[in-house]
């Protein structure tokens, strides 16, 4: 018996088990420490391994019996995948309600439902490609996207194999040579098509591409190609395979440190890691390589054995433990590693492995007690029902999202136009700037969370969108401009607001400040599109040519209408989306020249031009308000990015004849500490956009800053 024959008979690959260990360790390190930068390629390595092992299993069954039993295949998948996956989903959802808050708990429960039906990747893709979700909180079940991709792949893959083999119309004795070649060609064609699609979508829709089954299928197909080519690859001389193994392992390690999230994921960046994993697998065909002891040693073997449980547990632990360790220091990391390892070991030995080895869902053995057979029958039928429901749900979700992908849904929503405030807004009675500073200091000193209005459960980007969407003026266009002007009937002056979603969030305060002073307020905003004349991508990297078109139209409109006041307001994260470059020097220069260009373009209108600084980014209250936390967990300092953006915008305004309003004192203490709430009002609905309540709360301060020379409140009506 040759080494290849022996390996096929036993199906044991210690090097592959060790490769699992390397993959899961890379993923855990990156998620826990954000180092190394490319540890996420561990998932890609898992895909290659899975494609190799599962395809090999199916082909061996076909060679042995002349058929592939789909029921047997899916029963094995259910026993292997579902029990521990369901336990982790349930535990994570319960922990979210107990440790965090009810809002987060409901969100995690929703994520868990998608994960339960192996559709988490489409769910998270939809959230990721929607601009309004870009600064949302991270789900502790987000890692289930990869499990969803794999299971969706295996809904279709066995059928691909059986259809190709059925078309050959050959018996098992004559199938081997020609059948292998045809399968190899078909698999290669499918892998090539998937890779080509991934190359396109990684550029066009990066966030969507990351989660898509169609852009990841080539990685699983790469493993399948190795399984088909085993008879040929086994002829490689031992020395050659030794070299392949060492090169492959070195390639995986290099990928972990060299590949970055912005380097093109999943294509072309992960191709290097996929090829490296393939080399390691190929090197072990025909016999174990002594040079790969790092993979075959007992420690690597055990970690590889529990890798599935470890992968499922690691992310919920990492995301839920900050309820006790908000600063995520050394103690947090040590506890996280201990807890995730302990849970993985216990769940593997008490749940995952026993169920995998059991005969749950299997037909009774010959001579087995009929009572056992009768009582196992409902379980087997339940398993078949689970397979059918899983397949149906997956197909419906994929079809729906393919026909109307999230990018289109998001665009349609925002195209309806968004209004930032209710119809009637009055200036609230808020004290002077010194009092606001005292309120900020008081919020920073609090030891317990006060009753917040609106409550944490009412926050969140989607909820905010629902409120600002009510009267329809976010993405203003020539079709909606007439309905996007507000103010009293006798208003004698007009103010125009131009900018992105930050400008939309400012609208409540701007209206509260200006409308009682006799202004009508015209919105010319568009989400993600800054007032500064710069070329940007959408959040996530998708090109955004519509922004330039909108800005040109808005500037023409301003010059035609000649309003009394123009307010320009942009997000500081514009620096991260500049096409011209992301370095500090290049980015700040682009903002400076871009804002100067916009100001110059409307100087001829005779309008007074004001540039409003963005609020500094803060912590998401839905994440930092927990049942075991304190207000200090929601405090954040001022980022370097905000300071760079502020300085560039300020220079542009002051050198172009415009006025600049620095808003930092409205959000942070003199020491630069920024609380998540002030006077019981949440400052932000996510990490960036102001709540309608806090924006309105700032109305008098905006009025004092914008209405000429901070006219005393009692004199404003006389002047107007």
C-alpha positions as CSV (number, residue, x, y, z in Angstrom):
1,X,0.0,0.0,0.0
2,X,1.4,3.4,-1.0
3,X,1.6,6.4,1.3
4,X,-1.1,8.0,-0.7
5,X,-3.4,5.0,-0.4
6,X,-2.7,4.8,3.3
7,X,-3.5,8.4,3.7
8,X,-6.7,8.1,1.7
9,X,-7.7,5.2,3.9
10,X,-7.2,6.9,7.2
11,X,-8.0,10.4,6.1
12,X,-5.8,11.7,8.9
13,X,-3.7,14.8,8.3
14,X,-1.9,16.0,11.3
15,X,-0.4,18.9,9.3
16,X,-3.9,20.0,8.3
17,X,-4.9,19.9,12.0
18,X,-1.9,22.0,12.8
19,X,-2.8,24.4,10.0
20,X,-6.2,24.9,11.7
21,X,-4.3,25.8,14.9
22,X,-2.3,28.5,13.0
23,X,-5.4,29.9,11.4
24,X,-7.4,30.2,14.6
25,X,-4.5,31.6,16.6
26,X,-4.0,34.3,13.9
27,X,-7.7,35.2,14.0
28,X,-7.8,35.4,17.8
29,X,-4.7,37.5,18.1
30,X,-5.9,40.1,15.5
31,X,-9.3,40.4,17.1
32,X,-8.0,40.6,20.7
33,X,-4.9,42.7,20.2
34,X,-5.4,44.2,16.7
35,X,-2.1,42.6,15.9
36,X,-0.8,41.3,13.6
37,X,-2.6,43.3,11.0
38,X,-3.4,40.4,8.7
39,X,-4.5,37.8,11.2
40,X,-8.0,37.8,9.5
41,X,-6.5,35.6,6.8
42,X,-6.9,32.7,9.2
43,X,-10.5,32.6,7.9
44,X,-9.2,32.2,4.3
45,X,-6.9,29.4,5.4
46,X,-9.9,27.7,7.0
47,X,-11.8,28.0,3.7
48,X,-9.0,26.2,1.8
49,X,-8.8,23.4,4.4
50,X,-12.6,23.0,4.3
51,X,-12.8,22.8,0.6
52,X,-10.0,20.2,0.5
53,X,-11.4,18.0,3.2
54,X,-15.1,18.1,2.3
55,X,-14.5,17.7,-1.4
56,X,-12.1,14.8,-0.7
57,X,-14.8,13.2,1.5
58,X,-17.4,13.4,-1.3
59,X,-15.1,12.1,-4.0
60,X,-14.0,9.1,-1.8
61,X,-17.7,8.3,-1.2
62,X,-18.4,8.4,-5.0
63,X,-15.4,6.2,-5.8
64,X,-16.4,3.7,-3.2
65,X,-20.2,3.5,-3.8
66,X,-20.8,5.2,-7.2
67,X,-23.1,7.8,-5.6
68,X,-23.1,10.6,-3.1
69,X,-25.7,10.5,-0.3
70,X,-26.9,14.0,0.3
71,X,-28.8,13.0,3.4
72,X,-25.7,11.4,4.9
73,X,-23.6,14.4,4.0
74,X,-25.9,17.0,5.5
75,X,-26.5,14.9,8.6
76,X,-22.8,14.9,9.2
77,X,-22.7,18.7,8.7
78,X,-25.5,19.2,11.2
79,X,-23.8,17.1,13.9
80,X,-20.5,18.8,13.3
81,X,-21.7,22.4,13.0
82,X,-25.0,23.2,14.5
83,X,-25.1,22.1,18.2
84,X,-22.1,24.1,19.4
85,X,-23.0,27.0,17.1
86,X,-26.5,27.2,18.6
87,X,-25.2,27.0,22.1
88,X,-22.8,30.0,21.5
89,X,-25.6,32.0,19.9
90,X,-27.9,31.4,22.8
91,X,-25.2,32.1,25.4
92,X,-24.0,35.3,23.6
93,X,-27.6,36.7,23.3
94,X,-28.4,36.0,27.0
95,X,-25.0,37.5,28.1
96,X,-25.7,40.6,26.0
97,X,-29.0,41.2,27.8
98,X,-27.5,40.6,31.2
99,X,-24.2,42.4,30.8
100,X,-24.9,45.2,28.4
101,X,-28.4,46.8,27.9
102,X,-31.7,45.8,26.4
103,X,-31.0,47.6,23.2
104,X,-27.8,45.7,22.6
105,X,-29.5,42.5,23.6
106,X,-32.2,43.0,21.0
107,X,-29.6,43.8,18.4
108,X,-27.6,40.7,19.3
109,X,-30.7,38.6,19.2
110,X,-31.5,39.8,15.7
111,X,-27.9,39.0,14.7
112,X,-28.3,35.5,16.3
113,X,-31.4,34.8,14.2
114,X,-29.5,35.5,11.0
115,X,-26.6,33.4,12.3
116,X,-28.9,30.6,13.2
117,X,-30.0,30.2,9.6
118,X,-26.5,30.6,8.2
119,X,-27.3,34.0,6.6
120,X,-25.2,36.2,8.9
121,X,-22.9,37.2,6.0
122,X,-25.7,38.8,4.0
123,X,-27.0,40.4,7.2
124,X,-23.7,42.0,8.1
125,X,-22.9,42.8,4.5
126,X,-26.2,44.8,4.4
127,X,-25.2,46.7,7.5
128,X,-21.6,47.2,6.4
129,X,-22.4,48.7,3.0
130,X,-25.1,51.1,4.3
131,X,-23.4,54.4,5.0
132,X,-25.6,55.1,8.0
133,X,-24.2,52.0,9.7
134,X,-20.5,52.8,9.3
135,X,-20.0,53.9,12.9
136,X,-22.3,51.3,14.5
137,X,-21.3,48.9,17.3
138,X,-19.7,45.6,16.5
139,X,-21.8,42.5,17.0
140,X,-20.4,39.8,19.2
141,X,-21.8,37.4,16.6
142,X,-20.2,39.1,13.6
143,X,-17.7,36.2,13.1
144,X,-20.6,33.9,12.2
145,X,-20.4,35.4,8.7
146,X,-17.6,33.0,7.8
147,X,-19.7,30.0,9.0
148,X,-22.5,31.2,6.9
149,X,-20.3,31.5,3.8
150,X,-19.1,27.9,4.3
151,X,-22.5,26.4,4.8
152,X,-24.0,28.2,1.9
153,X,-21.2,26.9,-0.3
154,X,-22.0,23.4,0.8
155,X,-25.6,23.8,-0.1
156,X,-24.5,23.9,-3.7
157,X,-21.1,22.2,-3.9
158,X,-22.2,18.5,-3.6
159,X,-24.7,19.2,-6.4
160,X,-22.0,20.6,-8.6
161,X,-20.0,17.4,-8.1
162,X,-22.9,15.0,-8.7
163,X,-24.1,16.9,-11.7
164,X,-20.7,16.8,-13.4
165,X,-20.2,13.1,-12.5
166,X,-23.7,12.3,-13.7
167,X,-23.0,13.9,-17.0
168,X,-20.0,11.7,-17.5
169,X,-22.2,8.6,-17.4
170,X,-19.3,6.4,-16.4
171,X,-19.1,3.7,-13.8
172,X,-16.8,4.0,-10.8
173,X,-14.2,1.7,-12.4
174,X,-13.7,3.9,-15.4
175,X,-14.3,7.3,-13.8
176,X,-11.1,8.0,-12.1
177,X,-8.8,9.5,-14.7
178,X,-11.1,11.3,-17.0
179,X,-13.5,12.2,-14.3
180,X,-10.8,13.8,-12.3
181,X,-9.7,15.9,-15.2
182,X,-13.2,17.1,-16.0
183,X,-13.9,17.9,-12.4
184,X,-10.6,19.8,-12.1
185,X,-11.5,21.9,-15.2
186,X,-15.0,22.6,-13.9
187,X,-13.7,23.5,-10.4
188,X,-11.0,25.7,-11.9
189,X,-13.5,27.5,-14.0
190,X,-15.8,28.2,-11.1
191,X,-12.9,29.3,-8.9
192,X,-11.7,31.6,-11.7
193,X,-15.2,33.2,-12.1
194,X,-15.5,33.7,-8.4
195,X,-12.0,35.3,-8.2
196,X,-12.7,37.6,-11.1
197,X,-16.0,38.7,-9.5
198,X,-14.1,39.2,-6.2
199,X,-11.6,41.5,-7.9
200,X,-14.4,43.6,-9.3
201,X,-16.5,43.8,-6.2
202,X,-13.6,44.4,-3.9
203,X,-13.1,47.7,-5.8
204,X,-16.7,48.5,-6.5
205,X,-18.3,47.5,-3.2
206,X,-15.6,46.6,-0.8
207,X,-17.7,46.0,2.3
208,X,-20.2,43.9,0.4
209,X,-17.3,41.9,-1.2
210,X,-15.8,41.0,2.2
211,X,-18.9,39.1,3.3
212,X,-20.2,37.7,0.0
213,X,-20.3,33.9,-0.6
214,X,-19.7,34.6,-4.3
215,X,-16.5,36.5,-3.6
216,X,-15.2,33.8,-1.2
217,X,-16.2,30.7,-3.2
218,X,-12.8,30.6,-5.0
219,X,-11.0,30.0,-1.7
220,X,-13.1,26.9,-0.9
221,X,-12.7,25.9,-4.6
222,X,-9.0,26.2,-4.2
223,X,-9.0,23.4,-1.6
224,X,-11.4,21.4,-3.7
225,X,-8.9,21.5,-6.6
226,X,-6.3,20.0,-4.4
227,X,-8.7,17.2,-3.4
228,X,-9.3,16.4,-7.1
229,X,-5.6,16.5,-7.9
230,X,-4.5,14.2,-5.1
231,X,-3.6,11.3,-7.5
232,X,-1.3,13.6,-9.5
233,X,0.1,15.6,-6.6
234,X,1.1,12.4,-4.8
235,X,3.7,11.8,-7.4
236,X,5.7,14.9,-6.4
237,X,9.1,13.7,-4.9
238,X,9.4,13.9,-1.2
239,X,12.1,16.6,-1.3
240,X,9.9,18.7,-3.5
241,X,7.0,18.4,-1.1
242,X,9.3,19.3,1.8
243,X,10.1,22.5,0.1
244,X,6.5,23.2,-0.7
245,X,5.5,22.8,2.9
246,X,8.2,25.1,4.3
247,X,7.5,27.7,1.6
248,X,3.7,27.5,2.3
249,X,4.0,27.8,6.0
250,X,6.4,30.8,5.6
251,X,3.9,32.3,3.2
252,X,1.1,32.0,5.7
253,X,3.2,33.6,8.5
254,X,4.2,36.4,6.1
255,X,0.6,37.0,5.1
256,X,-0.4,37.5,8.7
257,X,2.1,40.3,9.1
258,X,2.0,41.9,5.6
259,X,-1.6,41.8,4.4
260,X,-3.6,44.8,5.6
261,X,-7.4,45.3,5.6
262,X,-7.2,48.0,2.9
263,X,-5.0,45.9,0.6
264,X,-7.8,44.4,-1.3
265,X,-9.8,41.8,0.6
266,X,-10.9,39.2,-0.5
267,X,-9.1,39.8,-3.8
268,X,-6.4,40.1,-4.7
269,X,-4.7,40.4,-1.2
270,X,-5.8,37.0,0.2
271,X,-4.6,35.1,-2.9
272,X,-1.2,34.9,-1.4
273,X,-2.4,33.4,1.8
274,X,-4.7,31.0,0.0
275,X,-1.8,29.8,-2.2
276,X,0.4,29.4,0.8
277,X,-2.2,27.3,2.6
278,X,-2.6,25.2,-0.6
279,X,1.1,24.5,-0.7
280,X,1.1,23.2,2.9
281,X,-1.8,20.9,2.1
282,X,-0.1,19.7,-1.0
283,X,3.1,19.0,0.8
284,X,1.4,16.5,3.1
285,X,-0.1,14.4,0.3
286,X,1.7,11.1,0.3
287,X,3.2,11.4,3.8
288,X,3.8,13.7,6.7
289,X,6.7,16.2,6.5
290,X,9.2,16.3,9.4
291,X,10.0,19.9,8.5
292,X,6.5,20.9,9.6
293,X,6.9,19.9,13.2
294,X,5.4,23.3,14.1
295,X,2.2,22.0,12.7
296,X,2.4,18.4,13.9
297,X,3.5,18.8,17.5
298,X,1.0,17.8,20.2
299,X,0.2,21.4,21.2
300,X,-0.7,22.4,17.7
301,X,-2.7,19.2,17.3
302,X,-4.8,20.0,20.4
303,X,-5.4,23.6,19.4
304,X,-6.4,22.4,15.9
305,X,-8.8,19.9,17.4
306,X,-10.7,22.5,19.4
307,X,-10.3,25.2,16.8
308,X,-14.0,25.3,15.8
309,X,-15.1,25.8,19.4
310,X,-12.3,28.3,19.9
311,X,-13.3,30.2,16.8
312,X,-17.0,30.4,17.9
313,X,-16.2,31.4,21.5
314,X,-13.4,33.9,21.0
315,X,-15.3,36.8,19.5
316,X,-18.2,36.9,22.0
317,X,-15.7,36.8,24.8
318,X,-13.7,39.7,23.3
319,X,-16.8,41.8,22.7
320,X,-18.7,41.1,26.0
321,X,-15.8,41.3,28.5
322,X,-15.4,45.1,28.1
323,X,-18.6,45.3,30.2
324,X,-16.1,44.5,33.1
325,X,-12.9,45.9,31.5
326,X,-13.9,49.0,29.5
327,X,-10.2,50.1,29.1
328,X,-9.2,46.7,27.5
329,X,-5.8,46.6,29.2
330,X,-3.5,43.7,30.0
331,X,-5.8,42.2,32.6
332,X,-8.7,42.2,30.1
333,X,-6.5,40.4,27.5
334,X,-5.4,37.8,30.1
335,X,-9.0,37.2,31.3
336,X,-10.3,37.0,27.7
337,X,-7.7,34.4,26.7
338,X,-8.5,32.4,29.8
339,X,-12.2,32.5,29.4
340,X,-12.3,31.7,25.7
341,X,-9.9,28.8,26.1
342,X,-11.8,27.4,29.0
343,X,-15.1,27.6,27.2
344,X,-13.7,26.1,24.1
345,X,-12.1,23.1,26.0
346,X,-15.3,22.4,28.0
347,X,-17.7,22.8,25.1
348,X,-15.5,20.6,22.8
349,X,-15.2,17.7,25.2
350,X,-18.8,17.8,26.6
351,X,-20.7,18.9,23.5
352,X,-19.0,19.2,20.2
353,X,-17.0,16.0,20.1
354,X,-19.6,13.6,21.7
355,X,-22.3,14.8,19.3
356,X,-20.0,14.6,16.3
357,X,-19.2,11.0,17.2
358,X,-22.8,10.0,18.0
359,X,-25.3,8.4,15.7
360,X,-27.8,11.3,16.1
361,X,-29.9,11.6,13.0
362,X,-28.4,8.3,11.6
363,X,-30.4,5.2,10.7
364,X,-30.4,2.5,13.4
365,X,-27.7,-0.1,13.2
366,X,-28.7,-3.7,12.2
367,X,-30.3,-5.4,15.2
368,X,-30.8,-2.2,17.1
369,X,-33.8,-2.0,19.5
370,X,-36.9,-1.0,17.6
371,X,-37.9,1.4,20.4
372,X,-34.7,3.3,19.9
373,X,-35.3,3.3,16.2
374,X,-38.8,4.6,16.6
375,X,-37.7,7.3,19.0
376,X,-34.8,8.4,16.8
377,X,-37.0,8.7,13.8
378,X,-38.5,12.1,14.8
379,X,-35.0,13.4,15.4
380,X,-33.9,12.3,12.0
381,X,-37.0,13.9,10.4
382,X,-36.2,17.1,12.4
383,X,-32.7,17.1,10.9
384,X,-34.2,16.8,7.4
385,X,-36.5,19.6,8.1
386,X,-33.6,21.7,9.3
387,X,-31.7,21.0,6.1
388,X,-34.8,22.1,4.0
389,X,-35.4,25.2,6.0
390,X,-31.8,26.2,6.0
391,X,-31.6,25.8,2.2
392,X,-34.8,27.6,1.6
393,X,-34.0,30.6,3.8
394,X,-30.5,30.9,2.3
395,X,-31.8,30.9,-1.3
396,X,-34.5,33.5,-0.5
397,X,-32.0,35.8,1.3
398,X,-29.4,35.5,-1.4
399,X,-31.9,36.1,-4.2
400,X,-33.4,39.1,-2.4
401,X,-30.1,40.7,-1.7
402,X,-28.7,39.9,-5.2
403,X,-31.7,41.5,-6.9
404,X,-31.7,44.6,-4.5
405,X,-28.3,44.8,-2.9
406,X,-27.8,46.9,0.2
407,X,-26.2,49.7,-1.7
408,X,-29.3,50.2,-3.7
409,X,-31.6,50.0,-0.6
410,X,-29.5,52.6,1.1
411,X,-29.5,54.9,-1.8
412,X,-33.2,54.6,-2.3
413,X,-33.7,55.4,1.4
414,X,-31.6,58.5,1.4
415,X,-32.9,59.7,-1.9
416,X,-36.3,60.1,-0.3
417,X,-34.6,63.0,1.6
418,X,-34.1,63.4,5.3
419,X,-35.3,66.1,7.6
420,X,-33.2,66.7,10.7
421,X,-35.8,68.1,13.0
422,X,-39.6,68.2,13.6
423,X,-41.6,70.9,12.0
424,X,-41.8,73.2,15.0
425,X,-38.7,74.0,16.9
426,X,-38.2,76.8,19.5
427,X,-35.1,78.0,21.2
428,X,-34.8,76.0,24.4
429,X,-34.0,77.9,27.6
430,X,-30.3,76.9,28.1
431,X,-27.8,78.9,30.1
432,X,-24.7,80.6,28.9
433,X,-21.4,79.0,27.8
434,X,-20.0,78.9,31.3
435,X,-23.0,76.9,32.4
436,X,-22.6,74.5,29.5
437,X,-19.0,74.0,30.6
438,X,-20.2,73.3,34.1
439,X,-22.7,70.8,32.8
440,X,-19.9,69.0,30.9
441,X,-17.7,68.9,33.9
442,X,-20.6,67.6,36.0
443,X,-21.2,64.8,33.5
444,X,-17.6,63.9,33.6
445,X,-17.7,63.7,37.4
446,X,-20.8,61.5,37.7
447,X,-20.3,58.0,39.1
448,X,-23.6,56.5,37.9
449,X,-25.6,56.9,34.8
450,X,-28.5,59.3,35.1
451,X,-31.8,58.8,33.4
452,X,-31.1,59.7,29.8
453,X,-33.6,61.4,27.5
454,X,-33.8,59.9,24.9
455,X,-33.0,56.6,26.5
456,X,-30.2,54.4,25.3
457,X,-32.8,52.1,23.8
458,X,-34.0,54.9,21.6
459,X,-30.5,55.6,20.2
460,X,-28.8,54.0,17.2
461,X,-28.1,55.0,13.7
462,X,-31.2,53.3,12.3
463,X,-33.5,55.0,14.9
464,X,-31.9,58.3,14.1
465,X,-32.5,57.8,10.4
466,X,-36.1,57.0,11.1
467,X,-36.5,60.4,12.9
468,X,-34.6,62.5,10.4
469,X,-36.3,60.8,7.5
470,X,-39.8,61.9,8.5
471,X,-40.1,65.1,6.5
472,X,-37.6,64.3,3.9
473,X,-34.5,66.5,3.4
474,X,-31.1,64.8,3.7
475,X,-30.1,64.1,0.2
476,X,-31.6,67.3,-1.3
477,X,-31.9,67.6,-5.0
478,X,-33.5,69.8,-7.6
479,X,-36.6,67.7,-7.2
480,X,-36.9,68.1,-3.4
481,X,-35.3,71.5,-2.8
482,X,-38.7,73.2,-2.5
483,X,-39.9,71.1,0.3
484,X,-36.6,71.4,2.2
485,X,-36.8,75.0,3.4
486,X,-38.3,75.7,6.9
487,X,-39.1,78.7,9.0
488,X,-41.9,81.1,9.9
489,X,-44.0,82.6,7.2
490,X,-42.7,86.0,7.9
491,X,-39.0,85.1,7.7
492,X,-37.0,88.0,6.2
493,X,-33.6,86.3,5.9
494,X,-32.5,83.0,4.5
495,X,-29.7,80.6,5.6
496,X,-28.4,77.7,3.5
497,X,-26.8,74.6,5.1
498,X,-24.4,72.6,2.8
499,X,-22.5,69.5,3.9
500,X,-22.8,65.8,4.6
501,X,-24.5,63.8,7.3
502,X,-22.9,65.8,10.1
503,X,-24.6,68.9,8.6
504,X,-27.8,67.0,8.6
505,X,-27.3,66.3,12.3
506,X,-26.6,70.0,13.0
507,X,-29.9,71.0,11.3
508,X,-32.0,70.7,14.5
509,X,-29.7,73.2,16.4
510,X,-29.3,75.5,13.4
511,X,-33.1,75.7,13.1
512,X,-33.5,76.3,16.8
513,X,-30.9,79.1,16.6
514,X,-32.0,80.9,13.4
515,X,-35.7,80.5,12.9
516,X,-36.7,82.4,16.0
517,X,-34.4,85.2,14.8
518,X,-36.3,85.6,11.5
519,X,-34.4,83.1,9.2
520,X,-35.8,80.5,6.9
521,X,-33.3,77.6,6.7
522,X,-32.7,75.8,3.3
523,X,-31.0,72.4,3.4
524,X,-28.7,71.5,0.5
525,X,-27.2,68.5,2.2
526,X,-26.2,65.0,1.0
527,X,-25.0,62.1,3.1
528,X,-21.2,61.4,2.8
529,X,-20.8,64.3,0.5
530,X,-18.7,67.1,2.1
531,X,-19.1,70.8,1.4
532,X,-15.3,71.0,0.8
533,X,-14.4,70.6,-2.9
534,X,-12.7,67.2,-2.5
535,X,-13.1,63.9,-4.2
536,X,-14.1,61.2,-1.8
537,X,-15.2,57.6,-1.8
538,X,-18.2,56.3,0.1
539,X,-17.4,54.8,3.4
540,X,-15.9,51.4,2.7
541,X,-14.2,52.5,-0.5
542,X,-16.9,52.6,-3.2
543,X,-16.5,55.4,-5.7
544,X,-18.8,58.4,-5.3
545,X,-19.0,60.5,-8.5
546,X,-22.5,61.7,-7.5
547,X,-21.0,63.8,-4.8
548,X,-19.2,66.1,-7.1
549,X,-22.3,66.5,-9.2
550,X,-24.4,67.3,-6.1
551,X,-21.8,69.9,-4.9
552,X,-21.7,71.7,-8.3
553,X,-25.5,71.9,-8.3
554,X,-25.6,73.1,-4.7
555,X,-23.1,75.9,-5.4
556,X,-25.0,77.0,-8.5
557,X,-28.1,77.1,-6.4
558,X,-26.5,79.3,-3.7
559,X,-25.2,81.7,-6.3
560,X,-28.6,82.0,-7.8
561,X,-30.5,82.4,-4.5
562,X,-28.0,84.6,-2.9
563,X,-28.9,83.8,0.7
564,X,-28.0,86.0,3.7
565,X,-26.0,83.2,5.3
566,X,-24.3,80.0,4.2
567,X,-23.3,77.4,6.8
568,X,-20.7,74.8,5.7
569,X,-20.4,71.7,7.9
570,X,-18.5,68.5,7.2
571,X,-17.4,65.3,9.0
572,X,-13.8,64.9,10.1
573,X,-13.8,61.4,8.8
574,X,-13.7,62.9,5.4
575,X,-9.9,62.7,5.8
576,X,-10.3,58.9,5.7
577,X,-12.2,58.9,2.4
578,X,-10.1,61.2,0.3
579,X,-9.1,59.8,-3.1
580,X,-6.1,62.1,-3.2
581,X,-4.3,60.4,-0.3
582,X,-4.7,59.5,3.3
583,X,-1.4,60.7,4.8
584,X,-1.7,63.5,7.3
585,X,0.0,66.1,5.1
586,X,-1.8,65.2,1.9
587,X,-5.2,64.9,3.7
588,X,-5.0,68.2,5.5
589,X,-3.8,70.0,2.5
590,X,-6.7,68.5,0.4
591,X,-9.2,69.7,3.0
592,X,-7.7,73.2,3.2
593,X,-7.7,73.7,-0.6
594,X,-11.1,72.0,-1.0
595,X,-12.8,74.2,1.6
596,X,-11.1,77.3,0.2
597,X,-12.4,76.3,-3.3
598,X,-15.9,76.0,-2.1
599,X,-15.8,79.3,-0.2
600,X,-14.4,81.0,-3.3
601,X,-17.1,79.5,-5.5
602,X,-19.9,81.2,-3.5
603,X,-18.2,84.5,-2.6
604,X,-19.9,86.1,-5.5
605,X,-23.3,85.4,-3.9
606,X,-22.6,88.1,-1.4
607,X,-23.6,85.7,1.4
608,X,-22.0,85.6,4.8
609,X,-20.1,82.3,5.0
610,X,-19.7,80.3,8.2
611,X,-17.7,77.1,8.6
612,X,-19.0,75.0,11.5
613,X,-16.5,72.6,13.1
614,X,-17.8,69.0,13.5
615,X,-18.4,67.5,16.9
616,X,-15.5,65.3,18.0
617,X,-16.1,61.6,17.7
618,X,-17.3,59.9,20.9
619,X,-18.2,56.5,22.2
620,X,-21.4,54.8,21.3
621,X,-23.7,54.9,24.3
622,X,-25.4,51.7,23.2
623,X,-22.0,50.0,23.6
624,X,-20.5,51.8,26.7
625,X,-23.7,52.0,28.8
626,X,-23.7,48.6,30.5
627,X,-25.2,47.1,33.6
628,X,-21.8,47.0,35.3
629,X,-20.3,50.2,33.9
630,X,-20.0,53.9,34.9
631,X,-20.2,57.2,32.9
632,X,-16.5,57.3,32.6
633,X,-16.7,54.3,30.3
634,X,-18.4,56.6,27.8
635,X,-15.8,59.4,28.0
636,X,-13.4,59.9,25.1
637,X,-10.6,62.3,24.3
638,X,-10.3,64.4,21.2
639,X,-8.7,62.5,18.3
640,X,-5.7,63.6,16.3
641,X,-7.9,63.3,13.1
642,X,-10.4,65.8,14.5
643,X,-7.6,68.3,15.3
644,X,-6.1,68.0,11.9
645,X,-9.4,68.5,10.2
646,X,-10.2,71.5,12.5
647,X,-6.9,73.1,11.8
648,X,-7.2,72.7,8.0
649,X,-10.8,73.9,7.9
650,X,-10.0,76.9,10.1
651,X,-7.1,78.0,8.0
652,X,-9.2,77.7,4.8
653,X,-12.0,79.8,6.3
654,X,-9.8,82.5,7.8
655,X,-7.7,82.9,4.6
656,X,-10.8,83.0,2.4
657,X,-12.8,85.6,4.1
658,X,-15.2,83.2,5.9
659,X,-15.8,82.8,9.6
660,X,-14.9,79.7,11.5
661,X,-16.8,78.4,14.6
662,X,-14.8,76.1,16.8
663,X,-17.4,73.8,18.6
664,X,-15.1,71.9,20.9
665,X,-16.3,73.7,24.0
666,X,-19.8,72.5,23.3
667,X,-18.7,68.9,23.7
668,X,-15.6,68.6,25.8
669,X,-14.0,70.0,29.0
670,X,-11.0,72.3,28.9
671,X,-8.8,69.2,29.4
672,X,-10.2,67.7,26.3
673,X,-12.4,65.0,27.9
674,X,-15.7,64.5,26.1
675,X,-18.7,62.8,27.9
676,X,-21.3,60.8,26.2
677,X,-24.2,62.8,27.7
678,X,-24.7,66.3,29.1
679,X,-27.6,67.4,31.3
680,X,-29.0,63.9,30.9
681,X,-29.1,64.3,27.1
682,X,-27.1,61.8,25.0
683,X,-24.7,63.8,22.8
684,X,-24.5,61.3,19.9
685,X,-26.9,58.7,18.5
686,X,-23.9,56.5,17.5
687,X,-20.2,57.6,17.6
688,X,-20.6,60.7,15.5
689,X,-24.0,62.0,14.6
690,X,-25.6,64.3,17.1
691,X,-28.9,63.3,18.6
692,X,-31.8,65.6,17.6
693,X,-32.2,66.4,21.3
694,X,-28.6,67.5,21.9
695,X,-28.4,69.4,18.6
696,X,-31.6,71.3,19.6
697,X,-30.1,71.8,23.2
698,X,-27.2,73.6,21.5
699,X,-29.5,76.1,19.7
700,X,-28.8,79.1,21.9
701,X,-25.0,78.5,21.7
702,X,-25.2,78.2,17.9
703,X,-27.3,81.4,17.8
704,X,-24.7,83.2,20.0
705,X,-21.9,82.1,17.7
706,X,-23.7,82.7,14.3
707,X,-26.0,85.7,14.8
708,X,-23.7,88.7,14.4
709,X,-21.5,89.3,17.4
710,X,-23.5,87.2,19.8
711,X,-26.4,89.6,20.2
712,X,-27.9,89.1,23.6
713,X,-31.1,86.9,23.5
714,X,-33.3,89.8,24.5
715,X,-32.1,91.9,21.6
716,X,-32.4,89.2,18.9
717,X,-36.1,89.9,18.1
718,X,-35.5,93.7,17.9
719,X,-32.7,93.2,15.4
720,X,-34.6,90.8,13.3
